[in-house]
């Protein structure tokens, strides 16, 4: 099969090459999916640079989410049959014509959803569900602040929070991205480069903050959170360390937490898949959730997809089509 590999093991976007490699075979509890579309995510960029190795047992090739049809069933696979339209979260290997998937991580592609849309869902939806709704314990009527609002995770978090009955503050860098954030349906769009950013975020009194910036925003986040607020960190593009007023944390009963998704056990990902299917999938059916797709590119243009993400100009997701 054709797949994207990283020449010499690491490098820039130009290091991504399409090559013929051995097609994988499903093991116990796994299926083989004919990939019709694969989502591109920032962790893929880190892996390409050698900074985010795959977990044990996962393919060395890139790609954390796919959509397509099941073509082969492994041993001890229930519920699914050959020909089912599915999307899935992967440990790796999505940038290819075929991918092996743990059956527990599969989700059905709802009627009316195209493969390119479905491929943009698993990584972002699982991440938002696990961090905003489970760890962050967002409740209807509360306010969620999302940093990086125009990212794939940001656009998904905005829609999921609104579908759940929460208010949403979206933050992004610069006037153009702030205007793009406004069109996503947030209650308040803030420019994080504006002089009054910290004050306006604090005025919004968020109950939960989903943060991809990290250290550079730590002080601002803690000063903005409402009483009993929860700060959930899922990346640290602005540094891994920052200043924290611990007295404020104690006085306002704040929670600082975070998580990663890729290295979680298979059983935990299966649990998340069932929770997402039960609660979030109906939002796809009734139209309250639709992935925002900036571009669909052929598989052999994976390098261009990475260049676009690194440039920071993408709103939503870029999807590769084998």
C-alpha positions as CSV (number, residue, x, y, z in Angstrom):
1,X,0.0,0.0,0.0
2,X,1.0,3.6,-0.3
3,X,1.8,5.5,2.9
4,X,3.5,8.7,4.0
5,X,6.9,8.1,5.7
6,X,9.4,10.6,7.2
7,X,12.7,10.5,5.4
8,X,15.6,9.9,7.7
9,X,13.3,9.6,10.7
10,X,12.7,13.3,11.3
11,X,12.7,16.6,9.5
12,X,10.6,19.4,8.1
13,X,7.5,19.2,5.9
14,X,9.7,18.4,3.0
15,X,10.8,15.2,4.7
16,X,7.4,13.6,4.1
17,X,7.5,11.1,1.3
18,X,4.9,8.7,-0.2
19,X,6.2,5.2,-0.5
20,X,5.0,1.6,-0.9
21,X,5.1,-0.3,2.4
22,X,3.6,-3.6,3.6
23,X,-0.1,-3.5,4.2
24,X,-0.8,-4.3,7.9
25,X,-3.0,-7.2,9.0
26,X,-5.5,-6.9,11.9
27,X,-4.8,-8.8,15.1
28,X,-7.1,-10.0,17.8
29,X,-9.8,-7.4,18.5
30,X,-8.7,-5.3,15.5
31,X,-10.0,-4.5,12.0
32,X,-8.4,-3.3,8.8
33,X,-9.9,-0.1,7.4
34,X,-9.6,1.1,3.8
35,X,-8.8,4.7,4.4
36,X,-10.8,7.2,2.5
37,X,-9.7,10.3,4.4
38,X,-7.2,11.0,7.2
39,X,-7.1,14.0,9.6
40,X,-4.0,16.1,10.1
41,X,-3.2,17.2,13.6
42,X,-0.5,19.1,15.4
43,X,0.8,16.0,17.2
44,X,1.7,14.7,13.7
45,X,4.0,17.7,13.3
46,X,5.7,16.9,16.5
47,X,6.2,13.3,15.6
48,X,7.6,14.3,12.2
49,X,10.2,16.4,14.1
50,X,11.1,13.5,16.4
51,X,9.5,15.1,19.5
52,X,6.4,12.8,19.9
53,X,7.2,9.1,19.4
54,X,4.3,6.7,18.9
55,X,3.3,4.6,21.9
56,X,4.5,1.0,22.1
57,X,2.9,-1.2,19.5
58,X,1.7,1.7,17.3
59,X,2.9,2.1,13.7
60,X,5.9,4.4,13.1
61,X,4.0,6.2,10.4
62,X,1.9,9.3,11.0
63,X,-1.8,9.8,11.4
64,X,-4.1,9.7,14.4
65,X,-7.5,9.6,12.8
66,X,-9.1,8.1,9.7
67,X,-12.5,7.4,8.1
68,X,-13.2,4.6,5.6
69,X,-14.7,1.2,5.2
70,X,-13.9,-2.0,7.1
71,X,-12.3,-4.5,4.7
72,X,-11.1,-7.3,7.1
73,X,-12.1,-8.4,10.6
74,X,-9.6,-9.8,13.1
75,X,-10.4,-12.4,15.6
76,X,-12.9,-11.7,18.4
77,X,-14.4,-8.6,16.8
78,X,-18.1,-8.1,17.6
79,X,-20.6,-5.5,16.4
80,X,-18.7,-4.6,13.2
81,X,-18.9,-6.2,9.8
82,X,-17.0,-5.9,6.5
83,X,-18.3,-2.8,4.6
84,X,-19.2,-0.7,7.6
85,X,-18.5,3.0,7.2
86,X,-16.4,4.0,10.3
87,X,-14.1,6.6,11.6
88,X,-11.5,5.9,14.3
89,X,-8.9,7.2,16.7
90,X,-5.4,5.6,16.0
91,X,-2.1,5.3,17.8
92,X,-0.5,6.0,14.4
93,X,-0.5,4.9,10.7
94,X,-3.4,7.0,9.4
95,X,-1.5,8.6,6.5
96,X,-1.9,5.5,4.3
97,X,-4.3,3.6,2.1
98,X,-5.1,1.1,4.8
99,X,-4.9,1.2,8.6
100,X,-5.3,-1.3,11.5
101,X,-7.7,-0.1,14.2
102,X,-8.6,-1.5,17.6
103,X,-12.3,-2.3,17.3
104,X,-13.1,-0.5,20.5
105,X,-11.9,2.8,19.0
106,X,-14.3,2.6,16.0
107,X,-17.3,4.8,15.6
108,X,-20.0,4.6,12.9
109,X,-20.1,7.4,10.3
110,X,-23.5,8.9,10.7
111,X,-25.8,9.3,7.7
112,X,-25.2,12.6,5.9
113,X,-21.6,12.8,7.0
114,X,-18.9,12.4,4.3
115,X,-15.7,10.5,4.9
116,X,-13.7,13.8,4.8
117,X,-15.8,15.2,7.5
118,X,-15.7,12.0,9.6
119,X,-11.9,11.9,9.4
120,X,-11.7,15.3,11.1
121,X,-13.7,14.1,14.1
122,X,-12.1,11.4,16.3
123,X,-8.9,13.2,17.5
124,X,-10.6,16.5,18.2
125,X,-13.9,15.1,19.6
126,X,-12.2,12.6,21.9
127,X,-9.8,15.3,23.1
128,X,-12.6,17.8,23.8
129,X,-14.8,15.2,25.5
130,X,-12.1,13.9,27.7
131,X,-10.8,17.3,28.7
132,X,-13.7,19.7,28.7
133,X,-16.6,17.4,29.7
134,X,-14.9,14.7,31.8
135,X,-11.8,16.4,33.4
136,X,-13.1,19.9,33.2
137,X,-16.7,18.9,34.2
138,X,-18.3,21.6,32.2
139,X,-22.0,22.1,33.0
140,X,-24.9,23.6,31.1
141,X,-25.0,27.4,31.7
142,X,-21.3,27.6,32.6
143,X,-18.8,29.5,30.5
144,X,-16.0,27.8,28.6
145,X,-13.0,29.8,27.3
146,X,-11.1,28.2,24.4
147,X,-7.6,29.4,23.5
148,X,-6.7,28.7,19.9
149,X,-10.3,28.9,19.0
150,X,-9.8,28.6,15.2
151,X,-7.8,25.3,15.5
152,X,-9.3,21.9,14.9
153,X,-9.8,21.3,18.6
154,X,-11.0,24.9,19.1
155,X,-13.7,24.8,16.4
156,X,-14.9,21.5,17.8
157,X,-14.9,22.6,21.4
158,X,-16.9,25.7,20.6
159,X,-19.6,23.6,18.9
160,X,-19.7,20.9,21.5
161,X,-19.9,23.4,24.4
162,X,-22.8,25.3,22.7
163,X,-24.6,22.0,21.9
164,X,-24.3,21.2,25.6
165,X,-25.8,24.5,26.7
166,X,-22.7,26.4,27.8
167,X,-21.5,29.9,26.8
168,X,-18.2,30.1,24.9
169,X,-15.4,32.6,24.9
170,X,-13.0,32.1,22.0
171,X,-9.5,33.6,21.9
172,X,-7.1,33.8,19.0
173,X,-4.2,35.8,17.8
174,X,-4.7,39.0,15.7
175,X,-7.8,40.7,14.2
176,X,-8.2,38.3,11.2
177,X,-8.4,35.2,13.4
178,X,-10.5,37.0,16.0
179,X,-13.1,37.8,13.2
180,X,-12.9,34.1,12.1
181,X,-13.6,33.1,15.7
182,X,-16.6,35.4,15.8
183,X,-18.1,33.7,12.8
184,X,-17.9,30.3,14.6
185,X,-20.7,31.3,16.9
186,X,-18.9,32.2,20.1
187,X,-20.6,34.4,22.7
188,X,-17.4,36.5,22.9
189,X,-14.3,36.6,20.6
190,X,-11.1,38.0,22.1
191,X,-7.8,38.9,20.4
192,X,-5.1,37.5,22.7
193,X,-2.6,40.1,21.3
194,X,-4.8,43.1,22.4
195,X,-3.6,45.2,25.4
196,X,-6.8,44.6,27.3
197,X,-6.9,40.8,26.6
198,X,-6.3,39.7,30.2
199,X,-8.9,42.1,31.6
200,X,-11.6,41.1,29.1
201,X,-11.0,37.4,29.7
202,X,-11.3,38.0,33.5
203,X,-14.5,40.0,32.9
204,X,-16.0,36.9,31.2
205,X,-15.5,34.8,34.3
206,X,-14.9,31.5,32.6
207,X,-15.7,28.4,34.7
208,X,-13.5,26.2,32.5
209,X,-10.5,27.1,30.3
210,X,-9.2,24.8,27.6
211,X,-5.6,25.9,27.0
212,X,-3.2,24.9,24.3
213,X,-0.8,27.8,25.0
214,X,0.6,26.7,28.4
215,X,3.1,28.7,30.4
216,X,2.7,32.0,28.6
217,X,-1.0,32.1,29.6
218,X,-0.8,30.5,33.0
219,X,-1.0,33.7,35.1
220,X,-3.7,35.2,32.9
221,X,-5.8,32.0,33.1
222,X,-5.6,31.8,36.8
223,X,-6.6,35.4,37.3
224,X,-9.5,35.0,34.9
225,X,-11.1,31.8,36.3
226,X,-14.4,32.0,38.2
227,X,-14.7,30.7,41.7
228,X,-14.2,26.9,41.6
229,X,-12.8,27.2,38.0
230,X,-10.9,24.5,36.2
231,X,-7.9,25.1,33.9
232,X,-7.3,22.1,31.6
233,X,-4.0,22.2,29.7
234,X,-3.7,20.0,26.6
235,X,-0.6,21.6,25.0
236,X,2.1,24.1,25.7
237,X,2.9,26.0,22.5
238,X,3.7,29.0,24.7
239,X,6.1,27.1,27.0
240,X,5.9,24.4,29.6
241,X,6.5,26.6,32.6
242,X,4.8,29.8,33.9
243,X,4.0,31.8,37.0
244,X,1.2,30.7,39.3
245,X,-0.3,32.5,42.3
246,X,-0.9,29.6,44.6
247,X,-2.7,31.8,47.1
248,X,-5.2,32.6,44.5
249,X,-5.5,28.9,43.5
250,X,-6.4,28.1,47.1
251,X,-8.6,31.1,47.8
252,X,-10.7,30.6,44.7
253,X,-10.7,26.8,44.9
254,X,-9.2,26.5,41.4
255,X,-8.1,23.3,39.7
256,X,-5.1,23.1,37.3
257,X,-5.0,19.9,35.4
258,X,-4.2,18.4,32.0
259,X,-3.9,15.2,30.0
260,X,-2.7,13.5,26.8
261,X,-4.8,11.1,24.7
262,X,-2.5,9.1,22.5
263,X,-0.8,6.9,25.2
264,X,-4.0,5.9,26.9
265,X,-4.8,2.2,27.1
266,X,-6.9,0.6,24.5
267,X,-9.7,0.0,27.0
268,X,-9.8,3.6,28.0
269,X,-10.0,4.8,24.4
270,X,-12.9,2.3,23.9
271,X,-14.7,3.7,26.9
272,X,-14.3,7.2,25.5
273,X,-15.6,6.1,22.1
274,X,-18.8,4.8,23.7
275,X,-19.3,8.0,25.7
276,X,-18.7,10.1,22.6
277,X,-21.1,7.9,20.5
278,X,-23.8,8.2,23.2
279,X,-23.6,11.9,23.8
280,X,-21.8,13.7,20.9
281,X,-22.9,11.6,17.9
282,X,-26.5,12.8,18.2
283,X,-25.2,16.4,17.8
284,X,-23.8,15.3,14.4
285,X,-27.2,13.8,13.4
286,X,-29.1,17.0,14.3
287,X,-26.6,19.4,12.8
288,X,-25.3,21.0,16.0
289,X,-21.8,19.7,15.3
290,X,-20.1,19.9,11.9
291,X,-16.3,19.6,11.5
292,X,-14.7,22.8,10.0
293,X,-12.6,21.7,7.0
294,X,-10.1,24.2,5.6
295,X,-8.7,22.0,2.9
296,X,-8.8,18.5,1.4
297,X,-5.4,17.5,-0.1
298,X,-4.2,14.4,-1.8
299,X,-2.1,12.0,0.3
300,X,1.1,12.9,-1.5
301,X,0.7,16.5,-0.4
302,X,1.1,15.7,3.3
303,X,4.0,18.1,3.4
304,X,1.9,20.9,2.2
305,X,-0.7,20.1,4.9
306,X,2.0,20.3,7.6
307,X,3.3,23.6,6.2
308,X,-0.2,25.1,6.5
309,X,-0.6,24.0,10.1
310,X,2.8,25.3,11.0
311,X,2.0,28.7,9.4
312,X,-0.9,29.0,11.8
313,X,-3.3,30.2,9.2
314,X,-5.7,27.2,9.2
315,X,-9.2,27.5,10.5
316,X,-10.4,24.0,11.5
317,X,-8.8,20.9,9.9
318,X,-6.8,19.8,6.9
319,X,-7.7,16.4,5.6
320,X,-5.7,14.0,3.4
321,X,-7.4,11.9,0.8
322,X,-5.5,8.7,-0.3
